[in-house]
Amino acid sequence: MHTVSIPAVAPSAQTSITLAGRPVSRLGFGAARLTAGDGWGRASDEGEPRRLLRAAIDEGYDYVDSADALGPGISDEIIGDVVRPSENVLVASKVGMLRTGPHGWGVLGRPDYLRQQVHATLLRLRRDQIPLLYLHRIDPAVPLSDQWGTLRELRDDGLIGHLGVCEPDLTQLDELVEIEVPAAVQSLYNIAAPANAVVADRAAELGVPFVAYWALIGRGLARSEYDRVFRVLGAGGAPFGLSAAQTALAWALSTRPNGLALVGSRSLRHLAENRRALEVRLPDDVTSRLATEVADALGGVAFDPRRTAEDER
């Protein structure tokens, strides 16, 4: 007697979410790859990132996520060149971090600096209003009420549409909620780095969209660890017709029904392939099993966003 192999069937997936008052795809375009390297410098062919961004929008990416620290200022400038305010694309940027060099990052939440960077971002984006602006990091040296209050004043002046916060810990998020519930919470979150699940859970309780960055695990693991994790993802996603990369995205989307995931690539083919993850909602037992298997594959190794897959210890 012959047995018939029946492909795994997942529940239907939710492909869009309401963010900053408008529906957007649950896969957003992360703008770091519009720069020359890791968020620093200009591409040698300055037309290439502009062509990539236009092609990504045509592919269905209607949420573009940037920051003044990317470039610095370069990704915002490219978005300003390519995306017209009249287009049905949600443009978001961030202020509150600064670059100390090609590999250096700092946090600065002084009200005068935040105000300056909002005005500079508006010039680069060629807009009268930033539709969604995140406080990139909460500066522990400045009262949160001063940081948020400055941005809220600018919103009241019509320069900002909605305010979100990036990478708060749970205590910071609850402190912010005492001032105002943000329009969005953005944090690092993927199957190899799920620690911010507690922040995402709190956002869900508040009815706030959660935006996962580095959902694709493009970096953060040494090559040997990366390969072990992606073997697990490849095997787990195969019954659903997903590649390893698509499975990583599907896991993030399936475990965060209140959220969306950011992806960035210099390859339009990869960006198009990523969208397959929108079509599949992995069942809860599959997401739990994959999380356990990935943790076992890592063997206690911590995800480190400063490390690339090419680095071996």
C-alpha positions as CSV (number, residue, x, y, z in Angstrom):
1,M,0.0,0.0,0.0
2,H,1.4,3.4,-1.0
3,T,1.2,6.3,1.3
4,V,0.6,9.8,0.1
5,S,2.6,12.7,1.4
6,I,0.3,15.6,2.3
7,P,2.0,19.0,2.6
8,A,1.6,20.7,5.9
9,V,-1.2,23.2,6.0
10,A,-0.9,26.4,8.1
11,P,-3.7,28.7,9.1
12,S,-4.4,31.7,6.8
13,A,-2.0,34.5,7.4
14,Q,-2.8,38.2,8.2
15,T,-0.8,40.1,5.6
16,S,-1.5,43.7,6.7
17,I,-1.7,45.7,9.9
18,T,-2.7,49.2,10.9
19,L,0.3,51.3,11.8
20,A,0.2,55.1,12.4
21,G,-3.4,55.1,11.3
22,R,-3.1,53.3,8.0
23,P,-2.9,49.7,6.7
24,V,0.5,48.5,5.7
25,S,2.1,45.2,4.7
26,R,3.4,43.2,7.6
27,L,6.8,43.2,5.9
28,G,8.4,46.6,5.9
29,F,11.6,47.8,4.1
30,G,14.5,48.6,6.4
31,A,16.5,51.5,4.9
32,A,20.0,50.6,6.3
33,R,20.9,48.9,3.0
34,L,20.4,52.2,1.1
35,T,23.8,53.3,2.5
36,A,27.2,52.0,1.4
37,G,27.8,49.7,4.4
38,D,26.5,49.1,7.9
39,G,24.4,52.2,7.9
40,W,27.4,54.4,6.9
41,G,28.4,56.3,3.8
42,R,27.1,56.6,0.2
43,A,27.0,53.8,-2.4
44,S,29.5,54.2,-5.2
45,D,26.7,54.2,-7.7
46,E,24.2,56.6,-6.0
47,G,21.5,55.6,-8.5
48,E,21.5,52.0,-7.3
49,P,19.8,52.5,-3.9
50,R,17.2,54.7,-5.4
51,R,16.4,52.1,-8.0
52,L,16.2,49.4,-5.3
53,L,13.9,51.5,-3.2
54,R,11.6,52.2,-6.1
55,A,11.5,48.5,-7.1
56,A,10.8,47.5,-3.5
57,I,7.8,49.8,-3.3
58,D,6.6,48.4,-6.6
59,E,7.0,44.9,-5.2
60,G,4.6,45.8,-2.3
61,Y,6.7,47.3,0.4
62,D,4.5,50.2,1.6
63,Y,6.3,50.9,4.9
64,V,9.8,52.3,4.7
65,D,11.7,52.5,8.0
66,S,14.7,54.8,8.3
67,A,16.7,56.8,10.8
68,D,18.7,60.0,10.8
69,A,21.8,58.0,12.1
70,L,21.8,55.9,8.9
71,G,24.4,57.4,6.6
72,P,24.2,59.6,8.7
73,G,21.2,61.2,6.9
74,I,21.7,59.4,3.7
75,S,18.8,56.9,3.8
76,D,16.4,59.8,4.7
77,E,17.8,61.7,1.7
78,I,17.3,58.8,-0.7
79,I,13.8,58.3,0.6
80,G,13.1,62.0,0.0
81,D,14.3,61.7,-3.6
82,V,12.2,58.6,-4.3
83,V,9.0,58.6,-2.3
84,R,6.6,61.4,-2.9
85,P,4.4,62.5,0.0
86,S,1.4,61.8,-2.2
87,E,2.3,58.1,-2.5
88,N,0.5,55.5,-0.4
89,V,3.8,54.6,1.4
90,L,4.2,55.1,5.2
91,V,7.6,56.7,5.8
92,A,9.1,56.4,9.3
93,S,12.4,57.8,10.6
94,K,14.1,58.1,14.0
95,V,16.0,60.6,16.1
96,G,17.9,60.2,19.3
97,M,21.0,58.4,18.2
98,L,24.2,59.8,16.7
99,R,27.2,58.4,14.8
100,T,30.7,58.9,16.3
101,G,32.3,57.3,13.2
102,P,31.8,54.4,10.7
103,H,31.4,51.9,13.5
104,G,30.4,54.1,16.3
105,W,26.9,54.8,17.8
106,G,25.9,57.0,20.6
107,V,22.6,58.1,22.3
108,L,21.7,61.7,22.7
109,G,18.2,62.8,23.8
110,R,18.8,66.4,24.7
111,P,15.7,68.4,23.6
112,D,17.7,70.9,21.5
113,Y,19.3,68.0,19.6
114,L,16.0,66.2,19.1
115,R,14.5,69.3,17.8
116,Q,17.4,70.0,15.4
117,Q,17.2,66.4,14.0
118,V,13.5,66.5,13.4
119,H,13.9,69.7,11.3
120,A,16.9,68.1,9.5
121,T,14.9,65.0,8.8
122,L,12.1,67.0,7.3
123,L,14.5,68.7,4.9
124,R,16.0,65.3,3.8
125,L,12.7,63.7,3.4
126,R,11.4,66.7,1.5
127,R,8.2,66.7,3.6
128,D,6.2,69.1,5.8
129,Q,5.5,66.2,8.2
130,I,7.2,63.0,9.2
131,P,4.3,60.5,9.2
132,L,5.9,58.2,11.9
133,L,8.9,59.2,14.1
134,Y,10.5,57.0,16.6
135,L,12.6,58.0,19.6
136,H,15.6,55.9,18.5
137,R,16.8,55.3,22.0
138,I,15.8,56.6,25.4
139,D,18.7,58.6,26.8
140,P,19.2,57.7,30.4
141,A,20.9,61.0,31.1
142,V,17.9,63.0,30.1
143,P,14.4,62.8,31.8
144,L,12.1,60.8,29.5
145,S,9.4,63.4,30.0
146,D,11.8,66.0,28.4
147,Q,12.7,63.8,25.4
148,W,9.1,62.7,24.7
149,G,7.8,66.2,25.6
150,T,10.0,67.8,22.9
151,L,8.8,65.4,20.3
152,R,5.2,65.8,21.4
153,E,5.5,69.6,21.0
154,L,6.8,69.1,17.4
155,R,3.9,66.8,16.8
156,D,1.5,69.4,18.1
157,D,3.1,71.8,15.7
158,G,2.2,69.5,12.9
159,L,5.8,68.4,12.1
160,I,5.2,64.8,13.2
161,G,2.2,62.6,12.5
162,H,2.7,59.8,15.1
163,L,5.3,59.0,17.7
164,G,6.9,55.6,18.4
165,V,9.7,54.3,20.6
166,C,12.6,52.0,19.6
167,E,14.3,49.5,21.9
168,P,12.8,50.3,25.3
169,D,13.2,47.8,28.1
170,L,10.0,46.9,29.9
171,T,10.6,49.5,32.7
172,Q,11.2,52.2,30.2
173,L,8.1,51.3,28.2
174,D,5.9,51.4,31.3
175,E,7.4,54.8,32.2
176,L,6.6,56.1,28.8
177,V,3.0,54.7,29.0
178,E,2.6,56.9,32.1
179,I,3.3,59.9,29.8
180,E,1.6,58.7,26.7
181,V,1.0,55.3,24.9
182,P,3.2,55.3,21.9
183,A,1.9,54.6,18.4
184,A,4.4,51.8,17.8
185,V,7.2,49.9,19.6
186,Q,10.2,48.7,17.6
187,S,12.8,46.2,19.0
188,L,15.3,43.6,17.9
189,Y,13.4,40.3,17.7
190,N,14.1,37.1,15.9
191,I,14.1,33.3,16.6
192,A,17.7,33.5,17.7
193,A,17.1,36.6,19.8
194,P,13.6,36.3,21.3
195,A,14.3,38.2,24.6
196,N,12.2,41.2,23.6
197,A,9.1,39.0,23.6
198,V,8.3,40.5,27.0
199,V,8.3,44.0,25.4
200,A,6.2,42.7,22.5
201,D,3.7,41.1,24.9
202,R,3.4,44.4,26.7
203,A,2.8,46.3,23.5
204,A,0.1,43.8,22.6
205,E,-1.6,44.4,25.9
206,L,-1.6,48.1,25.1
207,G,-2.9,47.5,21.6
208,V,0.3,48.9,20.1
209,P,1.9,47.5,16.9
210,F,5.2,45.8,17.5
211,V,7.9,46.3,14.8
212,A,10.6,43.6,14.7
213,Y,14.0,44.5,13.3
214,W,16.7,42.0,12.4
215,A,13.9,39.5,12.1
216,L,15.8,37.8,9.3
217,I,19.0,37.2,11.4
218,G,21.2,38.7,8.7
219,R,23.8,39.2,11.3
220,G,24.4,38.5,15.0
221,L,25.9,35.0,14.7
222,A,29.2,33.6,13.7
223,R,29.1,31.6,10.5
224,S,29.1,28.2,12.1
225,E,26.2,29.2,14.4
226,Y,24.4,30.9,11.6
227,D,24.6,27.7,9.5
228,R,23.3,25.5,12.3
229,V,20.3,27.8,12.9
230,F,19.5,28.0,9.2
231,R,19.6,24.2,8.9
232,V,17.0,24.0,11.6
233,L,14.9,26.7,9.9
234,G,15.2,25.0,6.5
235,A,14.0,21.7,7.8
236,G,11.2,23.2,9.8
237,G,9.9,25.4,6.9
238,A,10.2,22.8,4.1
239,P,6.8,21.2,4.8
240,F,5.2,24.6,4.3
241,G,7.1,25.4,1.1
242,L,9.4,27.9,2.9
243,S,13.1,28.5,2.6
244,A,15.1,28.9,5.8
245,A,15.0,32.7,5.4
246,Q,11.3,32.7,4.8
247,T,10.8,30.5,7.8
248,A,12.7,33.0,10.0
249,L,10.4,35.8,8.9
250,A,7.3,33.6,9.1
251,W,8.3,32.7,12.7
252,A,8.6,36.4,13.7
253,L,5.2,37.2,12.0
254,S,3.4,34.2,13.4
255,T,4.6,34.8,17.0
256,R,3.7,38.5,16.9
257,P,0.2,38.8,15.4
258,N,0.2,42.4,16.6
259,G,3.3,43.2,14.6
260,L,5.3,43.4,11.4
261,A,8.9,42.6,10.5
262,L,11.5,44.8,8.8
263,V,13.7,43.4,6.1
264,G,16.5,45.0,4.1
265,S,18.5,43.7,1.1
266,R,20.4,45.1,-1.8
267,S,18.8,42.3,-3.9
268,L,15.3,42.8,-5.3
269,R,15.1,39.0,-5.8
270,H,15.6,38.5,-2.1
271,L,13.0,41.2,-1.2
272,A,10.5,39.5,-3.5
273,E,11.2,36.1,-2.0
274,N,10.8,37.5,1.5
275,R,7.2,38.3,0.8
276,R,6.4,34.6,0.6
277,A,6.6,34.6,4.4
278,L,3.4,36.8,4.5
279,E,1.4,33.9,3.1
280,V,2.0,31.4,5.9
281,R,1.1,31.5,9.5
282,L,3.0,28.8,11.3
283,P,1.0,26.9,13.8
284,D,1.8,27.5,17.5
285,D,3.3,24.0,18.0
286,V,5.6,24.6,15.0
287,T,6.8,28.0,16.3
288,S,7.4,26.5,19.7
289,R,9.3,23.5,18.4
290,L,11.5,25.7,16.1
291,A,12.3,28.0,19.0
292,T,13.5,25.1,21.1
293,E,15.5,23.6,18.2
294,V,17.2,26.9,17.4
295,A,18.1,27.4,21.1
296,D,19.6,23.9,21.2
297,A,21.5,24.6,18.0
298,L,23.0,27.7,19.6
299,G,24.0,25.9,22.7
300,G,23.9,29.0,24.9
301,V,25.6,31.3,22.4
302,A,24.1,34.8,22.6
303,F,23.0,36.7,19.5
304,D,25.3,39.7,19.2
305,P,24.1,42.3,16.7
306,R,27.7,43.6,16.4
307,R,28.9,40.3,14.9
308,T,28.6,39.4,11.3
309,A,28.1,35.8,9.9
310,E,31.7,36.0,8.5
311,D,33.2,36.4,12.0
312,E,34.5,33.3,13.7
313,R,35.6,33.2,17.2
